[in-house]
Amino acid sequence: MSVDSLNFGEVSATESVKTEASLYPHRLEASAILFPSLLVLLLFGGVILFLKRDEEKSLSKRFSLADLSVSAKAAITLTLVSFGLVHIFSVLTVFLKTHVAFESTQAYFFYMPIHQLAALSHAHFFGHGVMYILTAVAFLFTSLPERVKRFVVLLAPSGAILDTMSWWGIKLISSKFEILSFIAGSLLSLGFIVMAVVIFVQLWFHHSQKKD
């Protein structure tokens, strides 16, 4: 018998996957939570988009970003730059974890313990919530039409929620949820970029509406 033929307790990849599946047998329950949550999120977004009664209550009619002092404009700009760096390093982190540390996104979530995924989700829900609500508040004072602002402010937070929820789908249901993660990541990035660019332009290149 050769040394190569000996098996020192090693487990094949197929057996490892089966073992992982046996640890989380309630995938149907996970689906029952995930899909209704996605539906509620989409329904909420749809209701907000098509409401018309607040059309005349635009905040920019009372105050504009150009009315701020230079110090306030600088503070908001640096905050946007900081948030932009968060997105850049987030993309870098995702690449390193799913292509360098692990061979794929599926492998990354496969080896991640449930308690670590819960902690990661907690941190992202809080961080995204704070980052995107602060950006959205400034964006609401821009001069874009209210209907456009209503759509744009939903992109980033909705994408962030969908992205985090997709991780649970990848872990507990199927690796195909990686498609949802990609779409959600694109939405949150697009939403933030649009808000940040519009805010920056109206901060520094629009004229103040204050009357002396």
N, C-alpha and C positions, 0 to 999 in steps of 0.2 A: 504493500500500500504506500503510495507516494504522499508526501506532505501536502501537495496541492489538492489531493482528494479529501483531505480532512476538513471538517466543518466545525469550527470552534465557537458554535453558538451564533454564527452570523445569520441574519435574516434577510431574505431577498426583498427587493423593492415591492414585488406583488404582495408578499406576506405582510410587509410593513404597512401597505395601504389598507389591507384587510383589517389589521390590528387597529389602525387609526379609525376606520369606519366603525369598529365594534365599540370604540370609546364614546362615539357620538351617534347613538342609534336613532335619535329623535330628529332626523332630517326633515320629516314631514311637518313636525311642529315648527321647525325653523322656517320652512316655506310658508306656513300659515301665519307667521309673524311678519316675515319679510315682504311678501307680496301685498297684503293689505296696507302695510305702512307706505309702500311706494304709491299705491292707489290714492291713499289719503293725501299724500304730499302733492301729487299731480292735481287732484281735485281742488285742494286749497289754492294752488297756483292758478288754476283756471278761474276760480271765483274772483281772486284778486285782480287778475288781468282784465276781466270783463265788467267789473264794477264801474259805474259812470257817475254816481252821485257826488263824488268828491272832485270832479274834474276842475271846478273853479277854485279849489282851495290850494293852489300851488304855493309852496313856501317861498319860491323865488320871486313872487310878486311883492313880497314884503321885505325880502332881504336877499342880497346876492353875495356870492363868494368874493367878488371884486371889492365889496365894501369893507372887507377885513383889513386890519393893519398889516404891515409888512412882516412883523414878528409872528402874527397868527398864520399868515400865508406860509412862512418858512417852516413853522411847526407842522402844519398839515402836509407840506411837501416832503419833509423828512420822514414823517410817519408813512406816507405812501411809498417812499423809497424803501423803508424798512420792510413793509408788507410785500413789496416786490421781491426783495431778497429772500423772504420766507418762501415764496413760490419757486424761485430759482433753486434754492438749496433743497426744497422738497422734491423737485424733479431729479436732482442729483442723487439724493438719498434713495429714491425709488429705484433708479437705475443701478446703483451700487448693490442694493439689497437683492434685487431680482435678476441681475446679470453677472455679478461678481461674487458676492457672498453666497448666493444660491443660483442654481441654474435656470430658474424660472419663477414667475409669480406664484404658480401653483405650489412649487416646492417651498417657497418662503412661508406661505400660510399653512402648509401641511405641517411643518416643524414648529410653528408658533403655538405655544400652549393657549388654551382658551382664556385663562386669566390675564395673559399678556395682551391678547387681542382686545379684551374688555378694557384694559387700562389704556391701550392705544386709542381705542374708540372714544373713551372718556376725554382724553387730552385733545383729540382732534375736534370733537363736538364743541368743547369750550373755546379752544383757540380760534377755530373758524368762526364761531358765533361772534366772538368779540371783534375779530378782524373785519369781518364783512359788515357787521352792523355799524361800526365806526365809519367805514368807507361809505356805506349807504347813506348815513346821516348827512355827510358832506355832499354826496351826490344829489340828494333831494333839494339842495339849494342851488342847483344849476338851472339854467334857463331852458333846458330841453322840455318838450311837451310832456305833460303829466302821463299820458298813455305810454310814452317811450320809457320814462323813468320807472313806471310800474312794472314794465317787462324786464328791464335791465337789473333792477335791484333783486329780482327773484333768481337770476341766473346763478350767481356765486353761492349763496347759501343753499339753494336747492341742489346744485351740483355737489357741494361739500357733503350734504346729508346722504345723497345717493352714493357717493364715492365710499364713504365709511360703511354704509350698509352693504355695499357690494363685497366688502372684505369678508363679511359673515357668510355671504352667499358662496364665495370661493372656498371658504373653510369648511362649511357644513353641507353644501348642496352640490355644487359643480364648478369646475374651473372655467366654465363658459361665462360665469359672472364677471370675468376679467373684461369682457366687452363692455359691460355696464360701467365698470370702473374707468375704462378709457373714455367713454362718452361723458360720464360725470366729471372727470378731471378736466376735460376739454371745456365743459360748460362753466365750471367754476373759474377757470383761467380766463376764458373769454369775458365773463361777467366782471371780474376784477380789472382786467386790462381796460375795458371800455369805461368803467367808472373812474379809474385812476387817470386816464388820459383826458377825459372830459373835465374832471375836477382841476387838473393841472392847467389846462388851457384857460379855463374860466377864472382861475385864481390870478394868473399872471398876464393874460392877454385881453381880458375884457375890461371895459371902463366901469368905474363905480357909478351906482345909481343914486348915491346920496346927494341931496341938494344942500348947498351951503346956505 
